[in-house]
Amino acid sequence: MMIGDWLDIGSVDQITPGTARTLPVVGADEIAVFRTQKNEFYALVNKCPHKQGPLSQGIVHDNVVTCPLHNWNISLKTGEALGEDKGCVPIIPMKVDAGRMYLLRSAVVGSRAA
Ligand code: FES
């Protein structure tokens, strides 16, 4: 369901704090939607900037996810690798309103979630 430029991707209850869920996108990279322990929400392309590890399966701490493959730390706010590591994964602007999550439609490459 779409409201204006925002794509409704469902209830916040779908994601346990400290974990992520994935959202397939037709014709584009899968998106990982993260919920932190502090109930902040972030959406990133689900590919580590190192060797494309599935960030959705990483460990979330504060506003950072640790990639499950080689332990790079990626900022959920900026998509950038932290520390000595260099690289950046695209982020997708999102918002939460009345218990539902919305992605900025124009930022979802292909503009259609499956
Ligand atoms: S693929 Fe993520 S740290 Fe290597």
Boltz pocket constraint, residues with backbone or C-beta under 6 A from the ligand:
constraints:
  - pocket:
      binder: B
      contacts: [[A, 48], [A, 49], [A, 50], [A, 51], [A, 52], [A, 53], [A, 67], [A, 68], [A, 69], [A, 70], [A, 71], [A, 72]]
      max_distance: 6.0
